[in-house]
Amino acid sequence: MASRDTSCRTAGIAIGVNRLGDTVVELIGDVSKHSNSNALQSELMTVYLAYAEDEQRQHYLVLEVSQGTSLYEALGKAGWLERFAALAKWCEQAVNVTTPTAKRWHVGIYAQKQPLNYLLQPFDRIEVYRSLSADPMSQRKNKSRG
């Protein structure tokens, strides 16, 4: 996917309400410096990123990106493609896919799978999905039998 120069800024903490009415609290350790130009700030929008590697390691980030930023570009600006090698490898394979496949798709917006070229909207929550070790439905069936 062709990259373009998009402005980006991370915030230290954010408390708010998402589109679904859920309270959102994110703590960020990495804060980047950015110029405070009024014209540039009007073109910026806030998006949220969430990834639960497992039960113990969960990652949340608040990111300010330019209007017209794609989902793939936001993952790169957040540093997640460098930080999570498996995500970067999957993105390289799926970068040209325009229709997400049901079981093998790893990213979405508010639990809706989206292609990597999806253009972000203000306050979108980018979610990175991990592969399940077992089908939840079969796990429930086995649990009820046992």
N, C-alpha and C positions, 0 to 999 in steps of 0.2 A: 504494500500500500504506500503510495507516495506520501512523504511527510511534508508538512508545511510549517512555517514559523507561526506557532500559536503561543500567545502569552499564557503564563501559568503562575499561580501563587497558592501556597498552602496556608492554612490557618492553624492556630494553636489549639483552639477548643471551639466547639460549636454545639449549641443546644437549640433544638427547634422541633418542628412538627413536619413530617413528610406528607406527601399527597394522600396517604392512607389514614392520616390522623394519629400515627404512632409517634411517640416522643423519640427524638434522635439525639444522642449524646456521643460526641466523638472527641477523643484526645489525640493530639498530634505532637510528635516530638521534633519533627523536622520542619522548620519555618524558613522559607526562602525570602530573600529580599526582592523588592519590586518597587518601581517608581510609582508615585501617587498621582499620576496624570489623570485629571477628570475625564478627558476624552477617552482614554484607555479603559478607565474603570467602568464607564457606561457600556463598553463592549464586552466586559467580563460577566460571567455567570458562575454561580456556585453549583457544583455537583458533588455527590457523595460516593465513596467507594467502600465496598464491604467484601471481605473474604475470610471465611473460616476454614483454615487449613485442616484443623481437627478440633476436638472439644477443648483443647488447651490453648491453641494458638489462633487468635482471631485478630484481624487487621481492619481498621477503619481509618478513613482519610477524608478530609474535606479539601476540595480542590477548586480553585477558581481558574476557569479556562475561557478562551475567547469564544464568541458566538461562532457556530459552524464547525466546532471541534467534533471529530468522530470519536466513537467509543474506543477504537484502537489507539488513537492519538492520546486520549486521556490516560489510558493504561500506561503508555510510554512516559508521559509527563509526570505521572505519579511515581515513576521509578519501579513499578511492579513487574515490568518485563525483564529488568535486570535482576530484581530481587527474587523472583519466582521462575526458575528455569523451565519448569514444566508448563507454566502458563505461556511463556515466550515461545516454546516449541510448538504448542498447540496453535497459538495465534499465527505463526508462520505457515502452518498447514491450512488454516481456515480463513486466511486473509481475503481470498477471492470468492469465498462462498457467500452467496446473497440470500439463501434461504436456510435458516438454522434447522438442523436435524434434531429430532426429539431427544434421543438418549445420549448423544455424544457432544452436545453443545455445552460450553463451559462459562459463557457470559450472558448477562441479560440486564434489563432495566425493570426494577420492581417485579421480579419473578416472571417476566415475559422475555423469552429468549429473543435476542436481537443480533443481526449481523454486525460484524466489526466496523462496517462503514456507516452504521447508524449515526445520524447527527444528534448530538445531545441537546436537550432542552434544559432550561434553568431548573435546578433542584432535582434532577434525575438522580436516582440511586443506582450506581453500577454495581452489580453483584457478580462475583466470580464463584462458580459452582465447582464443587469437588466431586469426583466419582464416588459412588456409593459402593461399599464392600459387598452389600447384599440388597436384594429387592425388599423394600419395607413391607410390602404386602405379604410376601412369603415369610418374612420374619414374624409378622403378627400371626399368621396361620400356624407356624411351628410353635410359637409361644402358647397359643390357645390349646393346641393338642397335647403339649407337654406338661 
